[in-house]
Structure formats: structure tokens, C-alpha cells
Amino acid sequence: MANVGIFVGSSSGVTQAAAEQLEALFEEAELINMEEDYDDLEQFDAFDILLIGSSTWGQGDPQRDWVDPLYALENEAPDFSAKKVAFFGAGDQDTHGEEFISALGKMKDIFSRLGADTEYGYWPAEGYTYKYSRAEKDGRFCGLAIDDVNQAELTEERINRWAEQLKYEMGL
């Protein structure tokens, strides 16, 4: 079984709750909260599969606990070519629909530049209403979009379906 690391930055708790649900769905996965458990880039080395979680803030930016790690990733440029990476995160498509889950798109760009295989976990944009998302291309998001503000009743099922999709796509 591949080692799964779930790295999550969450301010309101929605993305953290999703990460905890994913941890329960992936056998022997390890959850790393970016505020409390993250130390340095070497923590990524222990895992073959990375599930990267972040809420979106401001102008489509990742959650604040990701700022320093993403800066370090871009500047130190570790080789992630052996890693499979998928993204998930929370947003509010009604109030902040101009950058709905755009943080996932920004993070995908960074991990892709580091050589990671980021073609896992794409999620249909159908069923969401938003103005723009850097995470969306050709009717699909580059990861799981969670909107616990407007569609809380769909969150648990979306996470369960996404986990099954990832297991299939990654051969787990």
C-alpha cells in the first residue's frame, strides 16, 4: 500500500473536517495540519501520495498556513516526480464566486512545476454556481470543491465519492 499524506490548511474548520474524513477513508493515511504538525519540506518525502487541502481566501489565495511552505517549495524546488498529488478545499461559491476554490489551481501549478503527477481527483464543476475559478478547466475542477456554506448537505457524499475515485485512479 502506498503511503498517503494528507496536508491541510484550514481556518474555519471545513477543510480540516474534510481532511479528517479522508484520513478515515484511506487506510494508514497520516494527517498533517499545516499550522500544528508541519515542520519543513522533508515531511513530504515520507509519502508517495499527497492529498493537499486548502480553503481559498482573498484573491484566490491558499489558506495562510500554506504561505511559507509554498514559498519554500517554489524556492527550493524539490523533485516531486515520484509523487501522485490530488487537491481538495473549501470555498463559498455565492459570496466569493469570483475566485471559487482558486487556491487549488494555484497549488496545482506549483506542485506540477515540481514534477508531481497532479492529474488525479478532477471533479465536475456541474452543480456549482460561481463566476470564476482558477481551479476549473473544461468543466472540471483540478480537485474536490467543497462548499459547506451553500451545499453542506452534499459535503459528506462528495468526499466519499472523491475518495473512491482517487483509490481507483491511483490504483489503491
Secondary structure, DSSP 8 states (H G I E B T S, - for coil): ---EEEEEE-SSSHHHHHHHHHHHHSTT-EEEETTTT---GGGGGG-SEEEEEE-EETTTEE-GGGHHHHHHHHHH----TT-EEEEEEE--TTTTGGGTTHHHHHHHHHHHHTT-B--S--EE-TT---S--TTEETTEESEEEE-TTT-HHHHHHHHHHHHHHHHHHHT-
